[in-house]
């Protein structure tokens, strides 16, 4: 049975999700500029930060809402407008027009966790973010969970893949921070898409869907170890890097406190695995190795 699925935000993840769902469902994409949306998606031109822009624009029936916008700027006001007010406006429009989605899926972030002492965190761990990004995302989660509709927050860790090649480019240019011993948690963009699809299908099929999932791959890694692994895969060997590696060995087991904006923690994906999800890229190795093959091939051309 086809369902009406509204995806607010059709960036890299939202667009891929829409295309993955479109063969079986009617997919609507909320976006300011819908000019370039593919024909499989019904575009709806709105600005979610403007309640008037949303009036009477939603389809006559909404089974699921996936809210996966991306803030265009890294500052508090933009995060408040995009995540908190945008979601609130969209929910208010659902209520105003008596639409009753079965569930809202809100794309959040592991930045809601403030832990910086290398401990494991999961969906039950304390969330008391100190930075505005985590504060606003947690506030938006609360908007979703206090709405009249069932809601699920998916807290993705550091997303890479697709056009997200910044760390690889930094390693190639020698600009990556190879001295940080803080833990970093990664998840490939393709897994983000498939996790959302998996949870929507779980709900459609009547399986239990939790109100929160921490979505990260199966192996947290210290940043210096990740950078050194990338360097080896890229064939980058220099006396400077070798010297840095040697100096880091003695501090390998020291906590990574305050060395990264995201702190230093290890994200557990146990709940997600128990839901039946199988990762396409279980660790950073599979995901980045594929990306390295692509850029190496381009370089050879």
TORKELO-869853 format. One record per residue: residue number from 1; chain; x, z, y of N, C-alpha, C in turn. Coordinates in steps of 0.001 Angstrom, whole numbers, plus 524288, in hexadecimal, padded with zeros to 5 digits. Layout:
N
n:chain:n_x:n_z:n_y:ca_x:ca_z:ca_y:c_x:c_z:c_y
NUM:A:X:Z:Y:X:Z:Y:X:Z:Y
...
//
This chain:
301
n:chain:n_x:n_z:n_y:ca_x:ca_z:ca_y:c_x:c_z:c_y
1:A:80348:80000:7FB4D:80000:80000:80000:80368:80000:804E2
2:A:80238:7FC6D:8086D:80546:7FC0A:80D36:803AE:80050:81114
3:A:80786:80273:813B6:80697:80677:817A5:80864:80480:81D00
4:A:8060A:806B9:8210F:807B6:80590:8266C:80BF9:80973:827F3
5:A:8109E:80763:828CE:81514:80AB6:82A14:81718:80940:82F7A
6:A:81726:80D06:832FE:81914:80C38:83850:81E93:80E67:838AF
7:A:8222D:80B25:83A73:82792:80CD2:83B1E:828D0:80CC7:840EB
8:A:8298D:81166:8431A:82AE8:811E0:848A4:830D2:811AA:84919
9:A:832BB:80D69:84B4B:8385A:80C95:84BA9:83A17:808C8:8477F
10:A:83B61:80410:84900:83D15:8001D:84536:842B9:7FE98:8463F
11:A:84619:80285:84630:84BB0:80182:84685:84DB5:80019:8411E
12:A:852A9:80154:84015:854F9:7FFD0:83B11:851ED:801F8:83672
13:A:850D9:8070B:83675:84E32:80978:8320F:84869:80816:831FF
14:A:845D0:80882:8367C:8403F:80760:836C0:83EF8:801CA:8352B
15:A:84227:7FE17:836E6:8412F:7F899:835A6:84204:7F794:82FD1
16:A:84641:7F9B5:82DB2:84741:7F900:8280F:842EB:7FB87:824CB
17:A:84115:8000D:8268A:83CD5:802A8:823C0:837E0:7FF5B:823FA
18:A:836BA:7FD43:82894:83213:7FA05:82938:8323E:7F551:8258E
19:A:836B2:7F2D1:82534:8373B:7EE39:821D6:836DF:7EFBD:81C12
20:A:838E3:7F45E:81ABF:8389F:7F62F:81554:83306:7F769:813B5
21:A:82FE3:7F93D:81775:82A7B:7FABA:8164C:826A6:7F62D:816C1
22:A:8280A:7F237:819C1:82448:7EE18:81B21:82221:7EAF7:8167C
23:A:82502:7EA46:81238:822A1:7E756:80DEC:81DE8:7EA0C:80B7E
24:A:81DA2:7EF3B:80BF1:8196C:7F224:80960:81591:7F4A1:80D29
25:A:81709:7F4E4:8122D:813C8:7F7B4:815F4:8135E:7F4A6:81B10
26:A:80FAB:7F657:81E4F:80F29:7F429:8238C:81265:7F795:82735
27:A:81659:7F546:8297B:81A17:7F847:82C96:8199D:7F6C9:83252
28:A:8194C:7FAD2:8359F:818E8:7FA1F:83B48:81DBC:7FC8B:83DC8
29:A:82033:7F9AE:84148:824EB:7FBA1:843D7:823F3:7FCCF:8498E
30:A:824A3:801C6:84B13:82429:80340:85095:8296D:802AA:85334
31:A:82997:7FF9A:85758:82E7A:7FE82:85A04:82D57:7FC8E:85F7D
32:A:830E7:7FDA2:86328:83010:7FB98:86870:82FF7:7F5A8:86863
33:A:833E4:7F35A:865F7:83456:7EDA8:865CE:833AB:7EBD9:86026
34:A:82F5B:7E943:85F0F:82E3A:7E79A:859B9:82F69:7E1CE:858E8
35:A:831F5:7DF6D:85CB2:832E5:7D9C8:85C9B:8359F:7D802:857A8
36:A:83965:7DB0D:855E9:83CAD:7D940:85195:83B47:7DBB6:84C55
37:A:836D6:7DE4C:84C0E:83547:7E07D:8470B:833CD:7DC10:8434B
38:A:8355C:7DC7E:83E5E:833FD:7D860:83A9E:82E20:7D828:839A3
39:A:82C62:7D3C6:837A3:826C9:7D2D2:83709:82434:7D67B:8331F
40:A:82746:7D8D5:82F94:8250A:7DC60:82BB8:822FD:7E16C:82E29
41:A:82491:7E269:83301:8232A:7E74D:8359F:81F93:7E610:83A3A
42:A:81B5D:7E902:83AAA:817E4:7E86E:83F26:81A0B:7EBB8:843A2
43:A:81C0B:7E920:84795:81E67:7EBE2:84BF6:81A56:7EE02:84FB7
44:A:81B43:7F2BD:851A5:817E3:7F529:85598:81B6E:7F6E8:85A08
45:A:81AE6:7F468:85E83:81E51:7F58A:862ED:81C67:7FA60:865D8
46:A:81F5C:7FEA9:86558:81E05:80388:86804:822FF:80658:869A7
47:A:82257:809EC:86D42:82676:80D97:86EC0:82462:812FF:86D57
48:A:82679:81546:86927:82440:81A35:86743:824E2:81EA4:86B2B
49:A:82871:81E14:86EF1:82916:82236:872D8:824E5:821FA:8770C
50:A:821A3:81DE2:876E3:81D63:81D38:87AB8:81824:81D57:877DA
51:A:8152A:82195:8785F:81029:82200:87593:80C76:81D74:876AE
52:A:80C60:81B85:87B84:808E1:81732:87CDB:80A55:81244:879E1
53:A:80F67:81192:878DE:81137:80D00:87602:80F27:80CE7:8706E
54:A:80E0F:81189:86E46:80C4B:811FC:868DC:80667:8115C:86831
55:A:80386:811D5:86C77:7FDD4:811F7:86C15:7FB9A:80D28:86962
56:A:7F8AA:80E2C:86526:7F5E2:80A1D:86238:7F972:805D8:8600E
57:A:7FE5F:80725:85F2E:8020B:80351:85D08:802E3:803F4:85727
58:A:801AD:80878:85513:8029B:8095A:84F87:7FE91:8066A:84C3F
59:A:7FFE7:80500:8476E:7FC12:80256:84417:7F768:805D1:842EB
60:A:7F32B:80376:84130:7EE4B:80664:84066:7EE9A:80A42:83BE4
61:A:7F284:809A2:83890:7F362:80D49:83444:7F942:80E20:8339A
62:A:7FAE0:8130C:83339:80067:81451:8327D:800DE:81803:82DD6
63:A:8038A:81642:829C4:80459:81992:8252A:80955:81CCF:8259C
64:A:80D6C:81A6C:827E2:81265:81D30:82888:814DA:81BB8:82DBC
65:A:8173C:81F9A:8303B:81A58:81EB5:834EA:81FEC:8204F:833C0
66:A:82391:81CB4:8349D:82920:81DE5:83428:82B63:81DB8:839A7
67:A:82D58:82228:83B75:82F76:82276:840C6:83564:82288:84066
68:A:837C4:81E15:841AC:83D74:81DB3:84112:83FFC:81B04:845BE
69:A:83EAB:81CE2:84A5B:8410E:81ABF:84F0E:846B1:81C9D:84F9E
70:A:849A8:819C8:852BA:84F0D:81B33:853F2:84F93:81BCE:859D7
71:A:851D2:8201F:85B7F:85297:820FC:8611F:856BA:81D3C:8632B
72:A:8558D:81AC2:86795:85934:81701:869D2:85DD3:8197C:86C82
73:A:85D5B:81E7C:86DE5:86197:82146:8708C:8621C:826B3:86E35
74:A:866E5:828A7:86E21:867DE:82DD0:86BE4:867AB:831E8:8703A
75:A:862D7:83349:871C0:86225:83775:87596:85CF2:83A26:87487
76:A:85C60:83EC4:876A1:857E1:8420E:87561:852B1:83F8E:876EA
77:A:85263:83D5B:87B8B:84D71:83B31:87D61:84BAF:83693:87A07
78:A:84F5D:83339:8789C:84DF8:82EC8:87542:84C08:830A7:86FFB
79:A:84EB1:83477:86DBB:84D04:83697:868AE:84798:8390E:86916
80:A:846A5:83BCE:86D58:84182:83E40:86E0D:83D39:83A1C:86E6A
81:A:83E4A:8360D:8717D:83A65:831F4:87239:83958:82EEC:86D2E
82:A:83D7E:82D4D:86A8B:83CEB:829F2:865F1:83AD0:82CEE:8613F
83:A:83D2A:83169:86018:83BC2:83422:85B49:8371B:837D2:85BEE
84:A:83734:83AFA:86009:83326:83EF4:86095:82E33:83C9C:86308
85:A:82EB7:83A88:867BA:82A1C:83881:86A73:827FE:83394:867DA
86:A:82B78:83031:8660D:829B9:82B6B:8637A:82683:82C94:85E9F
87:A:82867:83039:85B65:8257A:831A7:856B6:82057:83451:85824
88:A:8208E:837C4:85C02:81BC4:83A77:85DAF:817BB:8368B:85FAE
89:A:8197B:832C7:862C4:815DE:82ED1:864CF:81366:82BA2:86067
90:A:8168C:82A42:85C8D:81496:82722:85832:81097:82A3A:85504
91:A:811B5:82F23:85406:80E0B:83281:8512B:80904:83347:8544A
92:A:80994:83406:85965:804EB:834AE:85CAB:80172:82FD4:85C8A
93:A:803DD:82B44:85C4A:800CD:82671:85BFF:7FE12:82609:856B2
94:A:800B1:827AE:85290:7FE24:827D5:84D73:7F952:82B5A:84DAB
95:A:7F9E9:82FE3:8500E:7F587:83398:8506A:7F137:83176:853E4
96:A:7F2AA:82F25:85844:7EECD:82D2E:85C0A:7EB60:828FC:85996
97:A:7EDAB:825CF:85640:7EABD:82180:853E1:7E8CE:822D2:84E62
98:A:7E91C:827D1:84D02:7E71A:829C5:847FC:7E9A5:8272C:84343
99:A:7EE96:825BE:843D7:7F18C:8239D:83F71:7F3DC:8281E:83C48
100:A:7F3E8:82787:83728:7F590:82BE5:833D3:7F99B:82A25:82FC3
101:A:7FE7B:8299A:83165:80280:8281B:82D99:80317:82C39:82956
102:A:8045B:82A65:824A8:8052D:82E03:8204C:80A06:83158:82127
103:A:80DF3:82F1C:823BE:812B6:83215:824BD:815E4:82F76:82909
104:A:81893:832AE:82C18:81C58:830D3:82FF9:821D0:831DF:82DD6
105:A:8251F:82DED:82E0D:82A9B:82E99:82CA4:82DD9:82E51:831A4
106:A:83094:8329A:832D6:833C2:832D1:83793:8398B:832B1:83615
107:A:83C54:82EE3:8382B:841F2:82E62:83720:844EC:83202:83AC5
108:A:8473E:835FD:83874:84A2B:839ED:83B5E:84FF3:8398C:839F9
109:A:852C8:83DC6:83AB8:85874:83D9A:83A0F:85A8A:842D3:8382F
110:A:85EEA:842A1:8357B:86184:8476D:833C6:863E2:84A66:8385D
111:A:86381:84836:83D15:86586:84AEF:841B9:8624A:84FC9:842FF
112:A:85DD7:85085:8405A:85AC6:8554A:8413D:85D75:85A11:83EDC
113:A:86162:85922:83B7E:86447:85D77:8391A:86913:85EC0:83C66
114:A:869A0:863A4:83E1C:86E1D:8650E:8416B:872E3:866D9:83E51
115:A:87274:86754:83933:87691:869BC:8360A:87BD1:866EA:836B9
116:A:87FEE:869FF:83758:8851E:867AF:83826:88957:86A8A:8350A
117:A:887C5:86CE7:830A4:88B94:86FD2:82D86:88BFC:86DAF:827FC
118:A:88AFF:8689D:82763:88BAF:865D5:82269:887B0:86756:81E3E
119:A:88394:86A24:81F92:87FCB:86BC3:81BA4:87C18:8674D:81A45
120:A:879AC:867CE:81594:8759A:86425:8140C:87099:86560:8170C
121:A:86DC9:86144:81899:868B1:86201:81B10:864AD:85EC1:81816
122:A:85FD2:8609F:81827:85B84:85DAF:815D7:856B7:85E4E:8194C
123:A:85237:85CC7:81750:84D71:85CE4:81A75:84BC7:86268:81BF7
124:A:84DAE:8664B:81926:84C42:86BBD:81A40:8502C:86E7E:81DD1
125:A:8547C:86BED:81F10:85888:86E62:82250:8569B:86F15:827EB
126:A:858A5:87303:82AAB:8570C:873E9:8301C:85824:86F2B:8338C
127:A:85483:86E02:836F5:8553E:869B9:83AAD:854B8:86BFA:8402E
128:A:85924:86CD9:8429C:8594A:86ED2:847F8:85D53:86BB2:84B02
129:A:85C35:866B7:84BF5:86010:86360:84E8D:8614F:86548:85409
130:A:86629:86491:85594:867D3:86620:85ACE:86857:86172:85E75
131:A:868D7:85CCC:85C49:86962:85817:85F75:86407:85589:86057
132:A:86382:852CE:864BE:85E64:850B6:8663B:85C46:84CED:86229
133:A:85FAB:849EE:85F9C:85DCD:84610:85BD9:85AF1:848BA:8575F
134:A:85D5A:84CBD:85522:85AD0:84F98:850EA:85603:85288:852BB
135:A:85646:854B9:85772:851DA:857A9:8599A:84D1A:85419:85A30
136:A:84DE1:84F71:85C63:8497B:84BDC:85D48:84750:849B1:8582F
137:A:84AB1:84889:8546A:848CC:8468E:84F6E:845B1:84ABD:84C86
138:A:8477F:84F91:84CC9:8449A:853D0:84A53:83F5C:8549E:84D10
139:A:83F57:85410:85237:83A78:8547B:8552F:836A9:8502B:85384
140:A:838B4:84B79:852B5:8355E:8472B:850FC:8334D:84823:84B77
141:A:83693:84A4C:84816:834BB:84BB2:842D4:83010:84F5A:84334
142:A:8306A:8530F:846C7:82C2B:856D9:84765:82738:8543D:8496E
143:A:827E2:85050:84CCD:8235C:84D50:84EA5:8209E:84ABD:84A00
144:A:823B1:84877:8467E:8216E:845ED:841E8:81EB2:849DE:83E58
145:A:8213B:84E53:83D7B:81F32:8520A:839A7:81AAD:8555F:83BC7
146:A:819F2:85569:840DF:8157C:85845:84312:810F0:8549A:8445B
147:A:81188:84FA0:842EE:80D46:84BE1:843C5:80924:84CA7:83F8A
148:A:8049E:84A22:8400B:8007F:84ABA:83C0A:801BE:847DF:836F9
149:A:8061F:8450F:836D5:80755:841B9:83264:80BD6:843F0:82F2C
150:A:80BD2:842C1:82A1E:81051:84428:826DB:8151C:8416E:8290E
151:A:8198D:8440F:828ED:81E46:841D9:82B3D:82310:84332:827F7
152:A:826C5:83F9B:827FC:82BBC:84059:8254C:83020:83ED0:828F4
153:A:833E7:8424D:8299B:8389A:84122:82C9E:83CF7:83FA6:828D9
154:A:83FBE:83B74:82A17:84439:839DB:826E9:8490F:83A5D:82A51
155:A:84C68:83E1B:828F0:85112:83F34:82C0C:855B3:83C24:829E3
156:A:85698:8378A:82C20:85AFE:83452:82A73:86016:83677:82CAA
157:A:86437:83612:82984:8696C:83788:82B74:86BE1:832BA:82E02
158:A:87100:8327E:82E74:87396:82E3E:83142:87296:828ED:82ECF
159:A:86F98:825AE:8317F:86E11:82097:82F5F:8725F:81C99:8306C
160:A:873A9:81997:82C6A:87769:8154A:82D0E:8753D:81092:82A28
161:A:877FB:80C34:82A86:87632:8076B:827F4:8739A:803C3:82BD0
162:A:872DF:7FEEA:82A3C:870A8:7FB10:82DC5:87434:7FA3C:83274
163:A:871FF:7FADD:8371A:8751B:7FA3C:83BDE:877FD:7FF43:83D5C
164:A:8772E:80362:83A5C:879B2:8085F:83B91:87F29:8087D:83926
165:A:882DC:8063D:83BE1:88830:805B6:839D5:88C2C:808A2:83D32
166:A:88A4B:80C12:84092:88DC8:80E70:84474:89270:81141:841FC
167:A:8916A:81481:83DFB:895BB:81772:83BAA:899AE:813CF:8391F
168:A:897D7:80FD1:8366D:89B6E:80C0B:8340E:89ECE:80966:83832
169:A:89C5B:807EF:83C81:89F4C:80561:840B5:8A34D:80924:84310
170:A:8A1D3:80E1C:84380:8A57F:811F9:84587:8AA24:812AA:841E2
171:A:8A923:812A0:83CD0:8AD6B:8131C:8390A:8B0FF:80E5C:83967
172:A:8AEB0:809C3:839BA:8B1C5:804F1:83A13:8B54F:804F0:83EE0
173:A:8B342:8070A:8432F:8B63F:806F6:84815:8B9B9:80BB8:848C8
174:A:8B971:80F64:84512:8BCA4:81419:84573:8BA6F:81832:84913
175:A:8B57B:81794:84AA8:8B31A:81B3D:84E5C:8AFED:81F92:84BB9
176:A:8AF5A:81F55:84685:8AC2A:8233F:843D2:8AEEA:82889:843D3
177:A:8ABC7:82CA5:843CF:8ADE8:831F6:843BE:8AF6A:83367:83E2B
178:A:8B459:832B7:83CE3:8B632:833C5:83793:8B812:8395C:836F1
179:A:8B750:83C91:83AE5:8B927:841F6:83A9A:8B4BA:845E7:839DD
180:A:8AFE8:84424:83A2C:8AB88:847BD:83998:8AA9F:84906:833DE
181:A:8AA5F:84E0A:832AC:8A92E:84FB5:82D54:8A37C:85148:82CBD
182:A:8A051:8501B:830AC:89AC0:8514D:8305C:8981D:84DC6:82C5D
183:A:89407:84FCB:829E1:89106:84C9E:82641:88D98:848CC:8293E
184:A:88D35:84416:8272D:88991:8403D:8292C:885F7:83EA4:824BB
185:A:88110:83DB3:82601:87D20:83C2B:82229:87B3F:836BC:82386
186:A:87AE2:83369:81F9A:879D1:82DE5:82082:87521:82BFF:81D56
187:A:8729A:82804:81F57:86E88:82550:81C5D:86E52:81FA7:81E39
188:A:86E00:81C0B:81A7D:86DE0:81683:81BD7:8687D:81507:81DF1
189:A:86878:8117C:821A3:86397:80FA4:82400:85FB3:80DB4:81FEB
190:A:86198:80AFA:81BF2:85E13:808F9:817E6:85B6B:80D6D:814EF
191:A:85E3E:811B9:81408:85BCE:81631:81176:857C2:818BD:81502
192:A:858B7:818D4:81A18:854CC:81AEE:81DBC:84FAC:817F9:81D23
193:A:8500E:812D1:81CFA:84B6E:80F8A:81C79:848A2:810A4:81753
194:A:84BA8:810C9:8131B:84946:81178:80DF6:84724:816FC:80D27
195:A:8497D:81AD9:80FA6:84760:8202D:80F5B:841FC:82060:811E6
196:A:84175:81E01:8166C:83C64:81DE5:81909:8385E:81B04:815B6
197:A:839E6:816A1:8138F:8365F:813AD:81025:834DD:816EB:80B60
198:A:838B2:8197D:80910:837C8:81CCB:80479:833D5:82117:805A9
199:A:8346C:823BA:80A1A:830E9:8280F:80B5D:82B6A:82622:80CA1
200:A:82B02:821A8:80F38:825D7:81F66:81044:82321:81E11:80B21
201:A:82607:81BA6:80796:823BE:81A2D:8028C:82250:81F02:7FF51
202:A:82583:8231D:7FFB6:8243F:827F9:7FD0B:81EF5:82A0D:7FEF1
203:A:81E30:829F0:80413:81952:82BE7:80647:814B4:8287B:804A3
204:A:8157C:82364:804CC:81153:81FCD:80338:80FB4:820C5:7FD91
205:A:8139E:821EC:7FA47:81296:822A0:7F4AE:810CE:82822:7F34C
206:A:81024:82B74:7F739:80E12:830A0:7F648:8120A:834AE:7F4AE
207:A:8170C:83360:7F4ED:81B1E:83735:7F3BF:81BAE:83B06:7F849
208:A:81DC0:83F95:7F72F:81E8E:84377:7FB49:822F2:841B8:7FEE4
209:A:821E2:841B5:803EB:825D3:84074:807D8:8268D:84542:80B43
210:A:82B5F:8471A:80BA9:82C7D:84BD7:80E9E:82C2B:84AD4:8147A
211:A:82C2D:84F03:81782:82BD3:84E62:81D2E:83126:84D53:81FA8
212:A:8355D:84DAB:81C87:83A8B:84CB9:81EB0:83E49:84B13:81A5A
213:A:841A2:8474A:81B9D:845D2:845AA:8180E:84ADE:8451E:81B29
214:A:84F13:84725:818F7:85449:8464D:81B25:85690:841A6:8183D
215:A:8576C:83D6B:81B06:858F9:8387E:81898:85EA5:83741:819DD
216:A:861FF:8383F:8160A:86795:8373B:8168F:8697F:8357F:8113D
217:A:86DF1:832C5:810FE:86FBB:8310E:80BDF:871D0:835A0:808B1
218:A:87414:83489:8043F:87542:838A0:8006A:87A93:83B2E:80113
219:A:87D8A:839A8:80507:882C7:83BE1:8058F:88469:83CA5:80B40
220:A:8839E:8414F:80D62:885E7:8427A:81285:88BD5:841EB:81223
221:A:88E52:8406A:8165F:893F5:83F89:81637:89660:8415A:81B56
222:A:89B0C:84384:81B00:89DC6:844FD:81FCB:89F5D:8400D:822BD
223:A:89F08:84049:827E2:89FF1:83BA8:82B05:8A562:83964:82A27
224:A:8A953:83CB3:829D0:8AE95:83A9D:8290F:8AF1C:837DC:823CF
225:A:8AC76:839E8:81FD4:8AC9A:8375C:81AB8:8A9D6:8320F:81AED
226:A:8A579:831C7:81DC6:8A2A2:82CDD:81E4F:8A5E8:828D1:8212C
227:A:8A85D:82A70:82579:8AB93:826D0:82882:8B038:824E5:8254A
228:A:8B2B7:82869:82274:8B733:826E0:81F44:8B594:8233C:81AD4
229:A:8B10D:8244B:81877:8AF13:820D7:81458:8ADFF:81B6B:8168A
230:A:8AB82:81B2D:81B22:8AA6C:81625:81D96:8AF76:81333:81EC1
231:A:8B351:81609:820B6:8B84C:8138E:82203:8BABE:81114:81D36
232:A:8BA86:813D7:818DE:8BCB4:811B2:8140A:8B9A3:80CE8:81240
233:A:8B46F:80D2E:81295:8B136:808C0:810FB:8B227:803FD:81476
234:A:8B33F:80507:8196F:8B447:800C7:81D20:8B9E0:7FED9:81CD4
235:A:8BD14:801A6:819D6:8C294:80029:81966:8C5C7:80196:81E1E
236:A:8C407:805A5:820E3:8C6DF:80761:8258C:8CA9A:80BB8:823F9
237:A:8CFA6:80A96:82422:8D394:80E83:822C5:8D7A8:80E96:8271A
238:A:8D872:81308:82963:8DC55:81373:82D8E:8DEED:818C6:82D4F
239:A:8E38D:81906:82F63:8E65E:81E06:82F7C:8E352:82209:8328D
240:A:8E0B0:82034:836A6:8DDA4:823C8:839E5:8D937:82640:836BC
241:A:8D66C:822FD:833A0:8D222:8251B:83092:8D420:82894:82C35
242:A:8D86E:826F7:829AB:8DA9B:82A1C:82575:8DC46:82F6F:82768
243:A:8DE82:82F86:82C24:8E01F:83486:82E63:8DB68:837E3:82F81
244:A:8D737:8356C:83166:8D26F:8385F:83281:8D028:83A8C:82D77
245:A:8D04A:83762:82942:8CE3E:83937:82446:8D124:83E0E:82277
246:A:8D647:83DF0:8230E:8D963:8425C:82146:8D829:8474A:8243F
247:A:8D748:846C5:82947:8D62C:84B66:82C6F:8D0CD:84D97:82B42
248:A:8CD50:84A42:82919:8C802:84C0F:82815:8C772:84ED0:822D8
249:A:8CAFF:84DC3:81F40:8CA65:85001:81A12:8CA23:855E8:81A32
250:A:8CD34:8584D:81D9C:8CD5B:85DFF:81DC9:8C863:86047:82007
251:A:8C568:85D18:822FF:8C0A8:85F36:8255B:8BBC3:85D22:822B6
252:A:8BC70:85AA4:81E1F:8B807:85820:81B91:8B393:85BEF:81A70
253:A:8B4C8:860C5:81944:8B0B5:86473:817CF:8AEEE:867EA:81C4C
254:A:8B089:866A9:820F2:8AED5:869D6:82564:8A9A6:867D3:82765
255:A:8A637:86B4B:8291E:8A12E:86994:82B23:8A1D0:865DC:82FB0
256:A:89E07:86262:83044:89E54:85E6C:8345D:89B6F:85FF7:83945
257:A:89B04:864F9:83A41:897EA:866F5:83E9C:89964:8646B:843CD
258:A:8955A:862AA:84694:895DA:860C4:84BFD:89927:85BDF:84C77
259:A:89A3E:85937:8480C:89D81:85499:84869:89A47:84FA5:8491F
260:A:8952F:84FE3:847FB:891D1:84B68:84894:88CCE:84D0F:84B3C
261:A:88A61:8494C:84DE5:8858C:84A7E:8509C:88162:84C76:84CD2
262:A:88183:84A83:847EB:87D85:84BED:84420:87ED1:850E5:84123
263:A:882FA:853A2:8428C:8847D:85852:83FB3:88724:856DE:83AA0
264:A:88711:85A7C:836E0:88966:85966:831C7:88612:85C07:82D9D
265:A:88333:858D3:82AC9:87F95:85ACC:826D0:87F44:856CA:82275
266:A:87D26:85861:81E07:87C64:854DF:81994:8768A:85474:8187F
267:A:8746E:84FC0:818F0:86ED2:84EED:81868:86D54:84DFE:812B3
268:A:869AD:85106:810C6:867D0:85081:80B70:86322:84CC8:80B2D
269:A:86352:8491C:80788:85EF4:84579:806D2:85BDD:846AE:801DB
270:A:85C3C:84B83:8000A:859C5:84D00:7FB15:853ED:84BE5:7FB09
271:A:85130:84D4C:7FF40:84B82:84C78:7FF5B:84A36:846AE:7FF03
272:A:84D2A:84380:801A7:84C44:83DDE:80190:84D36:83BB0:7FC13
273:A:85175:83D56:7F98E:8528C:83B8C:7F43F:84E45:83D49:7F07D
274:A:84C62:84206:7F139:84840:84402:7EDC9:84323:84108:7EE7C
275:A:8427F:83E64:7F2E9:83DCF:83B34:7F3C1:83E0C:83619:7F0B7
276:A:84292:834FA:7EE64:84335:83034:7EB52:84630:82BED:7EE0D
277:A:8482C:82D02:7F2C5:84B03:828E1:7F58C:8506D:8280E:7F333
278:A:851F2:82326:7F293:85720:821BE:7F09A:85A0D:81EBE:7F4E2
279:A:85E88:820AE:7F655:86184:81E62:7FA95:863D8:81914:7F91B
280:A:8637F:81570:7FCBA:86645:81078:7FC36:86C15:8115F:7FD0D
281:A:86D59:814BF:800CA:872BE:8161C:801F9:8734D:81C0F:80183
282:A:8748D:81E16:7FCE2:874A3:823C4:7FC07:878BE:826A5:7FF42
283:A:87D07:82401:800A7:88110:82672:803D8:88302:82295:807E9
284:A:88641:82483:80B5B:8887E:82128:80F74:88BBC:81CBD:80D19
285:A:88DEE:81D90:80877:8916A:819A9:80620:88E93:81485:80520
286:A:88A02:814DD:80290:8871D:81016:8015C:88560:80D46:8064F
287:A:8836F:8103D:80A14:88173:80DD6:80ED3:885AD:80B72:81234
288:A:889BA:80E73:81352:88DDA:80C74:816BA:89120:8083F:81406
289:A:891C6:808B3:80ECF:894D8:804BB:80C0E:8924B:7FF60:80C95
290:A:88D18:7FF48:80C4C:88A51:7FA55:80D02:88B0B:7F843:81286
291:A:88AD0:7FBB8:81668:88B98:7FA1A:81BD3:8911F:7F81A:81CA9
292:A:894E9:7FAB4:81A47:89A60:7F918:81AE0:89B38:7F3AB:8188B
293:A:898A8:7F291:81429:89915:7ED5E:811D1:8972A:7E936:81596
294:A:892DD:7EA6E:81856:8909E:7E6AA:81C02:89456:7E5A2:8208E
295:A:89664:7E9CA:822EA:899C7:7E903:82774:89F0B:7E6B7:825E0
296:A:8A0DC:7E7EC:82123:8A5C0:7E5AC:81F42:8A514:7DFD9:81E5F
297:A:8A085:7DE60:81C48:89F65:7D8D8:81B61:89F19:7D5EF:8208E
298:A:89C90:7D856:8246E:89C37:7D5D8:82993:8A196:7D529:82BED
299:A:8A4F0:7D945:82B45:8AA3B:7D8E6:82D5A:8AD5A:7D486:82AD6
300:A:8AC6C:7D3AA:825B9:8AF31:7CF8E:822EC:8AD80:7CA2D:824DE
301:A:8A878:7C9C3:82669:8A685:7C4CF:8287C:8A914:7C390:82DB3
//
